[in-house]
Amino acid sequence: MEAPSLELPSKEVLLKLYRDLLTARRGEAEIFAIQSKATGRGSGHRGPGEEAIPIAILNNLTETDCFHPNFRTYFCHFAKPGFTLKDAIAQSLGRRSEHPLIFTPELGAMGSSGTLGEASVRYVGAAVANVIQKTGDVTVFIQGDGASNRAPTHEAMVVAAAWQLPIIFVIQNNKYGMGTSWRKSYNIEDLSVRGAGYGMPHETVDGNDMLNMYLVAKKHIDRCRAGGGPSLICADTWRMRAHYEGDAQIYRPKGEAQDWQKYDPLMRYEKQLMELGVLSQEDVDRLEAEVIAEINATIEEVESMAVPSSYEDFMASAIDGL
């Protein structure tokens, strides 16, 4: 897939995207290791290999823009202005954070839902509020290919298109809804064409190509912020892990995992930056060491924090001051 005809971002932005992607990959792995030691299997739903999508989008947003990630890549929220790596690690380890990823309205985190797709109408509401208050903010709502087939998603897109709201819908197509291939759930090859039915611009992008993903996200976010209304992006990726840890994955064709390893977004972007002359092997080694050190220091700090005595106590941290 050819890159969009947009100007390449600055070297500073290119390197930040790389560091954020590296932090997401290494940070999630460390958290999983800690959870595995404590529980025997770690977190249920992991997202390595899909991080370029939220990272690219978050680096195009402001502190007050609204953002809803796919549940597999919630950890990447640290890349949104206003949030920090400490916030992401604290939530992952069940500690209170200054800015809970799950609900910090002033930073555009409006909560989610355990039922996939349901939160779409909440973020349409956020877009309505931005119009009424004339904030100039945009909303980006990401969900998987499975959740995108649910009724609330369609209702949200109908309203967003009819009212020309400042919201961008993103389908994070990792090829499987639990154990069901997307090809068994859709009768189309390009999932973004659903946008045509709502009367909104639509585009499919290689979600494992960081630079391409960043430029497509920028194009749609800039258009939306300028008053162009909603759009739909389908970001193609692949689920490197099972649906949940322990899933036997009998639904995957043999050899599929090996075929997709070459599309790992971290390795692809690293190679791309080297070819552009932006990154050297020395830079890679230095950044790897810096990121690991930052993650370990943050984990140590978070683990020294008190564990909430109850679920109510934990959730109270999300609504303090409201």
C-alpha positions in Angstrom: 0.0 0.0 0.0 1.4 3.4 -1.0 1.9 6.1 1.6 -0.5 9.0 1.5 0.7 12.1 -0.4 1.3 14.1 2.7 4.5 15.7 4.0 6.6 13.4 6.2 6.6 14.4 9.9 9.7 15.9 11.5 12.5 13.8 12.7 11.4 14.6 16.3 7.9 13.2 15.6 9.3 10.1 13.8 11.5 9.3 16.8 8.7 9.9 19.3 6.5 7.5 17.4 9.3 4.9 17.6 9.9 5.4 21.3 6.2 5.3 22.0 5.8 2.1 20.0 8.9 0.5 21.7 7.5 1.6 25.2 4.1 0.1 24.4 5.6 -3.3 23.4 8.1 -3.6 26.2 5.8 -2.1 28.8 2.9 -4.5 28.0 5.3 -7.4 28.1 6.6 -6.4 31.6 3.1 -6.0 32.9 2.1 -9.4 31.6 5.1 -11.0 33.2 4.2 -9.4 36.6 0.6 -10.5 36.2 1.6 -14.0 35.2 3.7 -14.4 38.3 0.9 -13.3 40.5 -2.0 -15.1 38.8 -0.4 -17.9 36.8 -1.5 -16.7 33.4 -1.4 -12.9 33.3 -4.0 -10.7 31.7 -6.7 -12.2 29.5 -6.5 -10.1 26.3 -3.2 -8.9 24.9 -2.4 -6.7 22.0 1.2 -6.9 20.9 1.4 -6.2 17.2 -1.5 -3.9 17.1 0.1 -0.9 19.0 0.9 1.2 15.9 -2.7 2.0 15.4 -3.4 3.8 18.7 0.1 5.2 18.9 -0.2 6.9 15.5 -3.6 8.3 16.4 -2.7 9.5 19.8 0.3 11.4 18.5 -2.2 13.5 16.4 -4.5 14.4 19.3 -4.5 17.2 21.9 -4.9 16.9 25.6 -8.6 17.6 25.4 -9.6 15.5 22.4 -11.6 12.5 23.3 -10.2 9.0 22.6 -11.5 5.5 23.1 -9.0 2.7 22.4 -9.6 -0.9 21.5 -9.5 -3.0 24.7 -6.4 -4.9 23.6 -4.3 -1.7 23.4 -5.5 0.3 26.4 -2.0 0.4 27.7 -1.0 2.7 24.8 -3.0 5.5 26.3 0.2 6.8 27.9 1.0 8.4 24.5 -2.0 10.7 24.7 -1.1 14.2 25.9 -2.0 14.6 29.5 -1.5 10.9 30.4 1.8 9.3 31.4 3.5 5.9 31.5 2.9 5.9 35.3 -0.9 6.2 34.7 -0.9 3.2 32.3 1.2 1.0 34.6 -0.7 2.0 37.7 -4.0 1.0 36.2 -2.5 -2.2 34.9 -1.3 -3.1 38.4 -4.5 -2.1 40.2 -3.1 1.1 41.8 -4.6 4.6 41.9 -3.2 6.9 39.3 -3.4 10.7 39.0 -5.2 10.3 35.7 -7.1 7.0 35.4 -7.2 5.8 31.8 -10.6 4.4 32.3 -12.3 7.8 33.2 -10.6 11.2 33.1 -13.1 13.4 31.2 -10.9 16.5 31.3 -8.3 14.5 29.2 -10.9 12.9 26.9 -11.3 9.5 28.6 -15.0 9.0 28.9 -15.1 5.4 30.1 -16.0 2.3 28.2 -18.2 -0.8 28.4 -17.8 -4.5 29.1 -20.2 -5.0 26.2 -18.3 -4.3 23.0 -19.6 -1.5 20.8 -21.8 0.0 23.5 -19.4 2.8 24.3 -19.7 4.2 20.7 -22.9 6.2 21.6 -21.1 7.7 24.6 -18.3 9.1 22.4 -20.9 10.4 19.9 -22.3 12.2 22.9 -18.8 13.7 23.6 -18.7 14.9 20.0 -22.1 16.5 20.4 -20.8 18.3 23.5 -17.8 19.5 21.7 -20.0 21.0 19.0 -22.3 22.7 21.6 -19.4 24.1 23.6 -17.5 25.0 20.4 -14.3 23.5 21.9 -12.7 22.6 18.5 -11.9 19.2 19.9 -12.3 15.9 18.0 -13.2 12.4 19.1 -11.6 9.2 17.9 -13.4 5.9 18.7 -11.6 2.6 18.0 -13.1 -0.8 18.1 -12.4 -4.2 16.6 -13.8 -5.9 13.6 -16.1 -8.0 15.8 -17.5 -5.0 17.7 -18.0 -3.1 14.5 -20.8 -5.5 13.6 -22.8 -4.6 16.7 -26.0 -2.5 16.5 -24.8 0.4 18.8 -21.9 1.0 16.3 -24.3 1.5 13.4 -26.6 3.7 15.4 -23.6 5.9 16.4 -22.4 6.2 12.9 -25.9 7.1 11.6 -26.2 10.0 14.1 -22.6 11.1 13.6 -23.1 11.3 9.8 -26.6 13.0 10.0 -25.3 15.6 12.4 -21.9 15.9 10.8 -20.2 15.5 14.2 -16.4 15.8 14.8 -15.8 12.1 15.4 -13.6 9.5 13.6 -14.5 5.8 13.8 -11.7 3.3 13.5 -12.1 -0.4 12.9 -9.0 -2.1 14.3 -9.3 -5.2 12.1 -7.0 -7.9 13.6 -8.7 -10.6 11.5 -10.6 -12.4 14.3 -13.6 -11.7 16.5 -12.7 -14.2 19.3 -12.3 -17.4 17.2 -14.3 -16.2 14.1 -12.5 -15.0 11.1 -13.6 -11.6 9.8 -14.2 -13.2 6.4 -17.1 -15.2 8.0 -18.6 -12.0 9.4 -18.4 -9.7 6.4 -19.3 -10.1 2.8 -16.9 -7.3 1.7 -13.1 -7.2 1.4 -12.6 -3.5 2.4 -14.4 -2.9 5.7 -14.1 0.8 5.4 -16.6 0.9 2.5 -19.3 0.8 5.1 -18.6 4.5 5.5 -20.2 5.1 2.1 -23.5 3.9 3.4 -23.4 6.5 6.1 -22.3 9.2 3.7 -18.9 9.7 5.3 -15.3 9.6 3.9 -13.7 6.2 4.4 -10.2 4.7 3.9 -8.3 1.5 4.6 -4.8 1.6 5.9 -2.1 -0.9 6.8 -2.3 -0.6 10.5 1.1 -2.3 10.9 2.9 0.4 9.0 3.5 3.1 11.5 4.3 5.9 9.1 1.4 5.2 6.8 -0.9 4.9 9.8 0.2 8.2 11.2 -0.3 10.0 7.9 -3.8 8.6 7.3 -4.8 9.4 10.9 -3.4 12.9 10.6 -5.3 13.5 7.3 -8.7 12.5 8.8 -8.1 14.2 12.2 -7.1 17.5 10.5 -10.1 17.3 8.3 -12.4 16.6 11.2 -10.9 19.3 13.3 -11.5 21.8 10.4 -15.2 21.0 10.4 -15.3 18.3 7.8 -17.4 16.0 9.9 -17.0 12.2 10.6 -15.1 9.6 8.7 -14.4 5.9 9.0 -10.9 4.3 8.9 -10.2 0.6 8.7 -6.8 -0.2 10.1 -5.7 -3.7 9.1 -3.5 -5.5 11.6 -3.1 -9.0 13.0 -3.7 -10.5 16.4 -0.3 -11.9 17.4 -1.6 -13.4 20.6 -4.6 -15.7 21.2 -8.0 -14.2 21.9 -7.2 -14.9 25.6 -4.1 -16.5 27.3 -4.7 -20.2 27.2 -6.8 -20.2 24.0 -5.8 -23.2 21.9 -6.4 -21.2 18.6 -7.6 -24.3 16.7 -9.4 -21.8 14.4 -6.1 -20.5 12.9 -4.8 -22.0 9.6 -1.3 -23.6 10.0 1.5 -21.3 9.1 -0.6 -18.1 9.5 1.3 -16.9 12.6 4.7 -17.4 10.8 3.5 -15.5 7.7 2.4 -12.5 9.8 5.5 -12.2 11.9 7.2 -10.3 9.0 4.6 -7.6 9.4 5.5 -6.8 13.0 5.0 -3.0 13.2 8.0 -2.4 15.6 10.5 -4.2 13.3 9.0 -2.7 10.2 9.1 0.9 11.5 12.6 0.4 12.9 13.8 -0.7 9.4 11.9 2.2 7.8 13.6 4.8 10.0 17.0 3.3 9.3 16.4 3.5 5.6 15.3 7.1 6.0 18.6 7.8 7.9 16.6 8.8 11.0 17.7 5.9 13.2 21.0 4.0 13.6 21.7 0.7 15.3 23.4 2.8 18.0 20.2 4.8 18.5 18.2 1.5 18.7 20.4 0.1 21.4 20.3 3.4 23.3 16.6 3.8 23.1 16.0 0.2 24.1 18.1 0.7 27.2 16.4 4.0 28.1 12.9 2.6 27.6 13.5 -0.5 29.7 15.1 1.6 32.5 12.1 4.0 32.4 9.6 1.1 32.5 11.4 -0.6 35.4 11.7 2.6 37.4 8.0 3.3 36.9 7.0 -0.2 37.9 9.1 0.1 41.0 7.4 3.4 41.9 3.9 2.1 41.2 4.4 -1.2 43.2 5.3 0.9 46.2 1.9 2.6 46.1 -0.9 1.4 48.3 -3.3 -1.1 46.8 -7.0 0.2 47.0 -8.8 -1.6 49.8 -11.9 -2.1 47.6 -13.2 -1.8 44.1 -15.2 1.3 45.3 -12.0 2.8 46.6 -10.2 2.2 43.3 -13.1 3.7 41.3 -13.3 6.7 43.6 -9.9 7.8 42.3 -11.5 8.2 38.9 -14.2 10.6 40.0 -12.3 12.7 42.6 -13.0 16.4 42.0 -16.0 15.9 39.7 
